[in-house]
Amino acid sequence: MRDAVARPGAPWGMTSATPTALERRPRLLVFDVNETLSDMTHLGDRFVEVGVPPYLAAPWFAGLLRDGFALTVTGHNPSFVDVARSSLHTVLHDKANVEAATRHIMAGFLALPLHDDVRAGVRALTALDLRLVTLSNGSADVAEGLFERGGIRDAFEQVLSVEHAPGWKPAASAYAYALGECGVAAEDAMLVAVHPWDIHGAKAAGLRAAWVDRTGAPYPETMYAADVVVRSLPELAARLEELPAAT
């Protein structure tokens, strides 16, 4: 399923939903981390513990991504931690001790678990002899800790972050950085993510993409569609197993 949105150079709104079947497996899977592999719903508990409604966790995370994207398109590559803290200061501005509340919520990143399907899915994907790496807008240290706690660090060849890239995803330079680190051409790589904006960015950069639809929400019609849509990582492994291996 490709080109569910206007192609580059075409008038905005001109769409094509013509499916494009994958002919072979990718050589490299590039995983997003936050929300794709980590279960961030637990951060809502941290909001409650500092006296803030848990439903503010989702708009806070969306807001910090927005700010990171804005900084990226204006030529900066900000620290995820710095942007997250600044965004929390805005959300928690009326708390008596903003700094303490911010520290408590940020510490939650160091205790997040994997989604329930991730461990089995990762093992099934490595059984297909696929190379696995990450490309996160968050810090590599947070991803490393998540994988160590989840017992899957050995499955990942590299834990990459945009910390060392020119900018955040979905900038094309972020995906190019990961491809360069792995020595793989764009057409031989597949991004795996829950975020449509990440799928869109990867497709625009020439990668294939798998959307992990964890919520059942519709995919935005204004963005490039994923090549594969699944509800879990074991399902992704099953779909890729049906394809011929890359030669």
Secondary structure, DSSP 8 states (H G I E B T S, - for coil): ----S--TTS-TT----------S--SEEEE--BTTTB-GGGHHHHHHHTT--GGGHHHHHHHHHHHHHHHHHTT----HHHHHHHHHHHHTTTSTTHHHHHHHHHHGGGG--B-TTHHHHHHHHHTTT-EEEEEESS-HHHHHHHHHHHT-GGG-SEEEEGGGSSS-TTSHHHHHHHHHHHT--GGGEEEEES-HHHHHHHHHTT-EEEEE-SS-----TTS---SEEESSHHHHHHHHHTS----
